[in-house]
Amino acid sequence: MDWELMPLDGVGPLLFGMPIDEVAAVMPGMTELRRFQADPSFRENLGVEFGTRRAEPAVYAYCVDGRLFCVAVDAVHGPQVTLRGRQLTTCVPADLERFLLHAHRCEVLDVSYGPRGNPGVNGLGLVVRVQAVVGGVLTRPVMVGRTWADRCTDDWEGAIPGCEWVGRLWPHRGETKSWPATGHRTDWGDWQPPF
């Protein structure tokens, strides 16, 4: 399944701002697997996991006030997301980073890095995360709509839910760190990351 990123407007059949009931209705061949609280600080952020099989989540849709504002795609089971013909899902991180940085040097994209090293483009509402898979890590795009794109690469001040920042960090010079680090104390209270 291939989805095109329509920067700041939507991805595939999903349009930012659409009601959550419409999101479920337009998901091709997927069913809702579960709902969860997506952020420890913003309890109104609802995450909805969609997939083709129970143990294989493919798409995470995030809503606030019942409206879609963020979509993340699983690197293994999700649709292939492209931007102007360039694959964003299931890439080797270094390859996609080279593409982004080349576009940045050519002044096509304004690439920035968040506090935990994830590259993204606020003007596209795009952050690229990594996902651990057998044999290494692959890219998984996280996308937000126009209203939420300002500072989207910033995991402290941006709108992307907290659960999307948990896990494997963007690899730099062979590092394999995760956040939160083992033994790190968080201020999440009773909230636990959903995956």
TORFITI-444559 format. One record per residue (C-alpha): residue in three letters; y, x, z; residue number from 1. Coordinates in steps of 0.2 Angstrom, whole numbers, plus 5000, padded with zeros to 4 digits. Each point is the difference from the previous one (the first is absolute). Layout:
PT  rest  y  x  z  nr
PT  Ala  Y  X  Z  NUM
...
This chain:
PT  rest  y  x  z  nr
PT  Met  5000  5000  5000  1
PT  Asp  5017  5007  4995  2
PT  Trp  5017  4995  5007  3
PT  Glu  5017  5006  4995  4
PT  Leu  5013  5004  5013  5
PT  Met  5016  4990  4996  6
PT  Pro  5012  5011  5010  7
PT  Leu  5008  4990  5014  8
PT  Asp  4993  4983  4993  9
PT  Gly  4982  5001  5002  10
PT  Val  4983  5007  4995  11
PT  Gly  4987  4992  4990  12
PT  Pro  5000  4981  5003  13
PT  Leu  5009  5002  5016  14
PT  Leu  5019  4997  5001  15
PT  Phe  5010  5006  5016  16
PT  Gly  5007  4985  5009  17
PT  Met  4986  4988  4995  18
PT  Pro  4992  4990  5014  19
PT  Ile  4984  5006  5008  20
PT  Asp  4990  4985  4993  21
PT  Glu  5005  5004  4983  22
PT  Val  4995  5018  5002  23
PT  Ala  4982  4994  5004  24
PT  Ala  5000  4988  4985  25
PT  Val  5004  5014  4987  26
PT  Met  4989  5014  5006  27
PT  Pro  4987  5002  4986  28
PT  Gly  4982  4999  5006  29
PT  Met  5005  5004  5018  30
PT  Thr  4999  4990  5016  31
PT  Glu  5009  5002  5016  32
PT  Leu  4990  5011  5012  33
PT  Arg  5011  4999  5015  34
PT  Arg  5017  4999  5008  35
PT  Phe  5007  5012  5012  36
PT  Gln  5016  5006  5009  37
PT  Ala  5007  5014  4989  38
PT  Asp  5012  5009  5011  39
PT  Pro  5001  5003  5019  40
PT  Ser  5019  4998  5001  41
PT  Phe  5002  4985  4988  42
PT  Arg  4988  4987  5005  43
PT  Glu  5006  4989  4986  44
PT  Asn  4992  5011  4987  45
PT  Leu  4984  4992  4994  46
PT  Gly  4987  5010  4990  47
PT  Val  4988  4991  4989  48
PT  Glu  4985  5010  4993  49
PT  Phe  4992  4995  4984  50
PT  Gly  4984  5006  4992  51
PT  Thr  4986  4995  4988  52
PT  Arg  4987  5004  5014  53
PT  Arg  5001  4999  5019  54
PT  Ala  4999  5019  5003  55
PT  Glu  5011  5005  4986  56
PT  Pro  5018  4996  5002  57
PT  Ala  5010  5002  4984  58
PT  Val  5018  4994  5003  59
PT  Tyr  5010  4999  5016  60
PT  Ala  5014  4987  4999  61
PT  Tyr  5014  5000  5013  62
PT  Cys  5011  4986  5004  63
PT  Val  5015  4996  5011  64
PT  Asp  5005  4982  5003  65
PT  Gly  4986  4995  4988  66
PT  Arg  5006  5010  4985  67
PT  Leu  4993  5015  4992  68
PT  Phe  5010  5016  5002  69
PT  Cys  4987  5014  4999  70
PT  Val  4984  5003  4990  71
PT  Ala  4988  5015  5003  72
PT  Val  4985  5003  4989  73
PT  Asp  4983  5008  5005  74
PT  Ala  4996  5016  4991  75
PT  Val  4982  4996  4998  76
PT  His  4998  4981  4998  77
PT  Gly  5018  4995  4995  78
PT  Pro  5007  4997  4983  79
PT  Gln  5006  5014  4990  80
PT  Val  5019  5000  5001  81
PT  Thr  5011  5008  4987  82
PT  Leu  5018  5003  4997  83
PT  Arg  5006  5002  4982  84
PT  Gly  4982  5005  4995  85
PT  Arg  4998  5013  5015  86
PT  Gln  4986  4997  5012  87
PT  Leu  5005  4999  5018  88
PT  Thr  4983  4995  5008  89
PT  Thr  4985  5012  5002  90
PT  Cys  5010  5015  4995  91
PT  Val  4998  5018  5007  92
PT  Pro  5015  5001  5011  93
PT  Ala  5006  5017  4993  94
PT  Asp  5000  4993  4982  95
PT  Leu  5010  4984  5004  96
PT  Glu  5012  5010  5011  97
PT  Arg  5003  5012  4985  98
PT  Phe  5003  4985  4989  99
PT  Leu  5013  4993  5012  100
PT  Leu  5008  5017  5003  101
PT  His  5002  5002  4981  102
PT  Ala  5008  4983  4998  103
PT  His  5011  5005  5014  104
PT  Arg  5006  5016  4992  105
PT  Cys  5003  4991  4984  106
PT  Glu  5010  4987  5010  107
PT  Val  4989  4986  4995  108
PT  Leu  4995  4996  5018  109
PT  Asp  5008  5004  5017  110
PT  Val  4985  5006  5010  111
PT  Ser  5002  5002  5018  112
PT  Tyr  4988  5004  5014  113
PT  Gly  4998  4990  5017  114
PT  Pro  4998  5008  5017  115
PT  Arg  4981  5002  4998  116
PT  Gly  5001  5008  4983  117
PT  Asn  4996  4985  4989  118
PT  Pro  5009  5000  4983  119
PT  Gly  5009  4984  4993  120
PT  Val  5014  4993  4990  121
PT  Asn  5011  4988  5009  122
PT  Gly  5007  4994  4983  123
PT  Leu  4982  4994  4995  124
PT  Gly  4995  4994  5018  125
PT  Leu  4986  5012  4999  126
PT  Val  4991  5011  5013  127
PT  Val  4985  5010  4996  128
PT  Arg  4987  5002  5014  129
PT  Val  4983  5008  5000  130
PT  Gln  4984  4993  5005  131
PT  Ala  4984  5010  5006  132
PT  Val  4985  4997  4988  133
PT  Val  4984  5009  4998  134
PT  Gly  5004  5018  4994  135
PT  Gly  5019  5000  5004  136
PT  Val  5015  4989  4999  137
PT  Leu  5007  4988  4986  138
PT  Thr  5017  4992  4998  139
PT  Arg  5004  4982  5005  140
PT  Pro  5017  4992  4995  141
PT  Val  5009  4990  5013  142
PT  Met  5014  4989  4992  143
PT  Val  5015  4990  5007  144
PT  Gly  5012  4988  4992  145
PT  Arg  5018  5003  4997  146
PT  Thr  5006  4993  5017  147
PT  Trp  4989  5012  5009  148
PT  Ala  5001  5016  4989  149
PT  Asp  5014  5008  5009  150
PT  Arg  4993  5015  5009  151
PT  Cys  4982  4994  4996  152
PT  Thr  4993  5018  5001  153
PT  Asp  5007  5001  5018  154
PT  Asp  4986  4995  5012  155
PT  Trp  5012  4998  5014  156
PT  Glu  5014  4990  4992  157
PT  Gly  4992  4993  4984  158
PT  Ala  4992  4983  4999  159
PT  Ile  4982  5005  4996  160
PT  Pro  4989  4994  5014  161
PT  Gly  4994  5012  5014  162
PT  Cys  4982  4998  4995  163
PT  Glu  5003  5008  4983  164
PT  Trp  5006  5016  5008  165
PT  Val  4985  5002  5011  166
PT  Gly  4986  5012  4994  167
PT  Arg  4999  5015  4988  168
PT  Leu  5017  5009  4996  169
PT  Trp  5005  5006  4983  170
PT  Pro  4991  5017  4997  171
PT  His  5012  5015  5001  172
PT  Arg  4992  5017  4997  173
PT  Gly  4983  4995  5005  174
PT  Glu  5005  4991  5016  175
PT  Thr  4988  4985  5005  176
PT  Lys  5010  4993  5014  177
PT  Ser  5000  4981  5005  178
PT  Trp  5013  4990  5009  179
PT  Pro  4999  4997  5014  180
PT  Ala  4992  5016  5005  181
PT  Thr  4985  5000  5011  182
PT  Gly  5006  4999  5018  183
PT  His  5018  4994  4995  184
PT  Arg  5007  4986  5011  185
PT  Thr  5008  4985  4991  186
PT  Asp  5011  4987  5006  187
PT  Trp  4990  4986  4991  188
PT  Gly  4995  4991  5016  189
PT  Asp  4984  4990  4996  190
PT  Trp  5003  5000  4981  191
PT  Gln  4986  5010  4991  192
PT  Pro  5001  5005  4981  193
PT  Pro  4990  4988  4990  194
PT  Phe  4991  5013  4990  195
